[in-house]
């Protein structure tokens, strides 16, 4: 299964910071400090369920239950059972902040497999979703997702967080 390693993002970010001239690194740290803070896990609720329209798609959401705007990573981290790596982002891109207002919800769509009859399909018992690759997130069993006993996985992709389910579906090319 071709998937992006979760640690690759952290490694790439660290490499960029180390490679940046000292003035650039200091500026990046200063501007980050003045921006919206990362959302604490206790302020978030993650949800996931199989799409009613397309059994190859899982809709995920993150809700900020706090009284202030926070950020999560713009690309949700989605991993599958005991398989290595995570779903690739669509469009391709790097980690970065995504603002989730107080009491607001952000949405993403994950295509777990293009063709359920694909002979290379893997079958997993669960899907784990995190709003930040540095956090553990929440694991959903296949029955909790509404996917039956197993989730079929091969070359999974995930959208970036979007303001609505419709926008997430559109990013995957769904109607």
Kinemage of the C-alpha trace (Angstrom):
@kinemage 1
@onewidth
@group {chain A} dominant
@subgroup {mainchain}
@vectorlist {calphas} color= white
{ca unk a 1} P 0.000 0.000 0.000
{ca unk a 2} L 1.421 3.380 -0.951
{ca unk a 3} L 0.909 5.892 1.846
{ca unk a 4} L 2.752 8.869 3.315
{ca unk a 5} L 4.808 8.235 6.411
{ca unk a 6} L 3.503 10.317 9.313
{ca unk a 7} L 6.995 11.030 10.613
{ca unk a 8} L 8.114 12.351 7.228
{ca unk a 9} L 6.187 15.580 7.821
{ca unk a 10} L 7.842 16.213 11.157
{ca unk a 11} L 11.255 15.337 9.745
{ca unk a 12} L 10.770 17.633 6.749
{ca unk a 13} L 9.637 20.513 8.962
{ca unk a 14} L 12.648 20.052 11.252
{ca unk a 15} L 15.008 19.933 8.260
{ca unk a 16} L 13.578 23.172 6.889
{ca unk a 17} L 13.961 24.941 10.216
{ca unk a 18} L 17.568 23.751 10.631
{ca unk a 19} L 18.417 24.681 7.027
{ca unk a 20} L 16.904 28.184 7.291
{ca unk a 21} L 19.257 31.094 7.970
{ca unk a 22} L 19.111 32.177 11.620
{ca unk a 23} L 17.235 35.383 10.770
{ca unk a 24} L 14.570 33.422 8.872
{ca unk a 25} L 14.111 30.895 11.654
{ca unk a 26} L 13.714 33.647 14.241
{ca unk a 27} L 11.189 35.468 12.030
{ca unk a 28} L 9.213 32.257 11.495
{ca unk a 29} L 9.087 31.604 15.234
{ca unk a 30} L 8.050 35.195 16.017
{ca unk a 31} L 5.275 35.260 13.410
{ca unk a 32} L 4.001 31.862 14.588
{ca unk a 33} L 3.823 33.139 18.166
{ca unk a 34} L 1.575 36.024 17.127
{ca unk a 35} L -0.774 33.708 15.232
{ca unk a 36} L -3.597 31.620 16.615
{ca unk a 37} L -2.486 28.867 19.010
{ca unk a 38} L -2.771 25.157 18.257
{ca unk a 39} L -5.935 23.631 19.629
{ca unk a 40} L -5.525 21.597 22.819
{ca unk a 41} L -6.810 18.034 22.434
{ca unk a 42} L -9.358 18.468 25.223
{ca unk a 43} L -11.076 21.216 23.182
{ca unk a 44} L -11.530 18.953 20.131
{ca unk a 45} L -14.000 16.272 19.183
{ca unk a 46} L -13.158 14.051 16.220
{ca unk a 47} L -15.897 12.163 14.364
{ca unk a 48} L -15.880 9.792 11.388
{ca unk a 49} L -18.423 7.801 9.402
{ca unk a 50} L -18.675 6.113 6.043
{ca unk a 51} L -20.333 8.243 3.370
{ca unk a 52} L -23.964 7.346 2.703
{ca unk a 53} L -23.360 8.030 -1.027
{ca unk a 54} L -20.055 6.219 -1.555
{ca unk a 55} L -18.803 3.236 0.468
{ca unk a 56} L -15.186 4.038 -0.511
{ca unk a 57} L -15.321 7.402 1.299
{ca unk a 58} L -15.169 8.207 5.004
{ca unk a 59} L -16.247 11.662 6.179
{ca unk a 60} L -14.301 13.029 9.127
{ca unk a 61} L -14.795 16.138 11.204
{ca unk a 62} L -13.116 18.052 13.990
{ca unk a 63} L -15.141 20.332 16.255
{ca unk a 64} L -13.601 23.029 18.437
{ca unk a 65} L -15.688 23.077 21.631
{ca unk a 66} L -13.714 25.899 23.227
{ca unk a 67} L -14.660 29.543 23.432
{ca unk a 68} L -11.795 30.731 21.218
{ca unk a 69} L -10.361 30.163 17.752
{ca unk a 70} L -7.555 27.624 17.557
{ca unk a 71} L -5.637 25.914 14.778
{ca unk a 72} L -5.242 22.292 13.750
{ca unk a 73} L -2.977 20.963 11.022
{ca unk a 74} L -4.498 21.725 7.603
{ca unk a 75} L -4.113 18.064 6.596
{ca unk a 76} L -5.787 15.529 8.869
{ca unk a 77} L -3.646 12.515 9.675
{ca unk a 78} L -5.538 9.340 8.776
{ca unk a 79} L -4.018 5.915 9.409
{ca unk a 80} L -5.446 2.450 8.845
{ca unk a 81} L -5.330 -0.364 11.391
{ca unk a 82} L -1.830 -1.802 11.680
{ca unk a 83} L -0.693 -0.606 8.224
{ca unk a 84} L 2.279 1.754 7.960
{ca unk a 85} L 1.864 5.387 6.939
{ca unk a 86} L -1.138 7.628 6.365
{ca unk a 87} L -3.485 8.777 3.609
{ca unk a 88} L -1.889 11.164 1.104
{ca unk a 89} L -3.270 14.707 0.942
{ca unk a 90} L -5.325 15.910 -2.032
{ca unk a 91} L -4.142 18.332 -3.221
{ca unk a 92} L -0.550 17.514 -2.382
{ca unk a 93} L 0.881 19.895 0.175
{ca unk a 94} L 2.722 20.375 3.397
{ca unk a 95} L 1.520 20.717 6.951
{ca unk a 96} L 0.344 24.131 8.037
{ca unk a 97} L -2.237 25.737 10.295
{ca unk a 98} L -5.995 25.642 9.646
{ca unk a 99} L -8.199 27.867 11.810
{ca unk a 100} L -11.227 26.373 13.505
{ca unk a 101} L -13.358 29.036 15.164
{ca unk a 102} L -14.942 28.709 18.587
{ca unk a 103} L -17.786 26.200 18.367
{ca unk a 104} L -17.063 25.533 14.681
{ca unk a 105} L -16.470 22.286 12.805
{ca unk a 106} L -14.088 21.497 9.945
{ca unk a 107} L -14.612 18.573 7.554
{ca unk a 108} L -12.498 16.300 5.369
{ca unk a 109} L -13.206 13.355 3.085
{ca unk a 110} L -11.014 10.259 2.888
{ca unk a 111} L -11.118 7.873 -0.082
{ca unk a 112} L -9.877 4.592 1.339
{ca unk a 113} L -9.851 2.719 -1.982
{ca unk a 114} L -10.768 3.515 -5.593
{ca unk a 115} L -11.919 0.044 -6.630
{ca unk a 116} L -13.274 -2.247 -3.879
{ca unk a 117} L -12.613 -5.253 -6.163
{ca unk a 118} L -8.881 -4.403 -6.372
{ca unk a 119} L -6.974 -7.635 -5.605
{ca unk a 120} L -4.295 -5.622 -3.733
{ca unk a 121} L -6.828 -4.190 -1.282
{ca unk a 122} L -5.935 -4.464 2.378
{ca unk a 123} L -8.583 -4.997 5.028
{ca unk a 124} L -8.312 -3.278 8.392
{ca unk a 125} L -10.401 -3.285 11.548
{ca unk a 126} L -10.066 0.435 12.258
{ca unk a 127} L -9.196 3.926 11.071
{ca unk a 128} L -7.409 6.471 13.282
{ca unk a 129} L -7.900 10.194 12.695
{ca unk a 130} L -5.862 13.039 14.175
{ca unk a 131} L -6.197 16.776 13.648
{ca unk a 132} L -2.450 17.117 14.272
{ca unk a 133} L 0.282 14.584 13.343
{ca unk a 134} L 1.922 15.151 16.756
{ca unk a 135} L -1.188 13.859 18.558
{ca unk a 136} L -2.676 10.399 18.890
{ca unk a 137} L -6.172 11.239 17.653
{ca unk a 138} L -9.130 8.885 17.871
{ca unk a 139} L -9.568 5.360 16.537
{ca unk a 140} L -12.847 4.301 14.929
{ca unk a 141} L -13.639 0.619 14.388
{ca unk a 142} L -15.080 -0.490 11.053
{ca unk a 143} L -18.543 -1.031 12.639
{ca unk a 144} L -18.409 2.455 14.253
{ca unk a 145} L -17.748 3.911 10.793
{ca unk a 146} L -20.680 1.990 9.327
{ca unk a 147} L -18.295 0.021 7.105
{ca unk a 148} L -19.198 -3.494 8.246
{ca unk a 149} L -16.459 -5.760 9.623
{ca unk a 150} L -13.521 -4.318 7.656
{ca unk a 151} L -12.421 -1.158 5.874
{ca unk a 152} L -10.902 -1.753 2.425
{ca unk a 153} L -7.708 0.242 1.871
{ca unk a 154} L -5.434 0.790 -1.123
{ca unk a 155} L -3.718 4.074 -2.015
{ca unk a 156} L -5.866 6.165 0.363
{ca unk a 157} L -6.147 9.949 0.011
{ca unk a 158} L -7.537 12.653 2.275
{ca unk a 159} L -8.648 16.187 1.569
{ca unk a 160} L -7.443 19.144 3.574
{ca unk a 161} L -9.897 20.417 6.195
{ca unk a 162} L -12.818 22.233 4.561
{ca unk a 163} L -15.691 24.365 5.898
{ca unk a 164} L -18.359 21.806 4.859
{ca unk a 165} L -18.887 18.157 3.909
{ca unk a 166} L -19.879 19.312 0.407
{ca unk a 167} L -16.571 21.184 0.013
{ca unk a 168} L -14.635 18.108 1.178
{ca unk a 169} L -16.540 15.874 -1.251
{ca unk a 170} L -15.888 18.349 -4.073
{ca unk a 171} L -12.146 18.236 -3.303
{ca unk a 172} L -12.282 14.462 -3.873
{ca unk a 173} L -14.204 14.944 -7.127
{ca unk a 174} L -17.497 13.693 -5.689
{ca unk a 175} L -20.759 15.340 -6.634
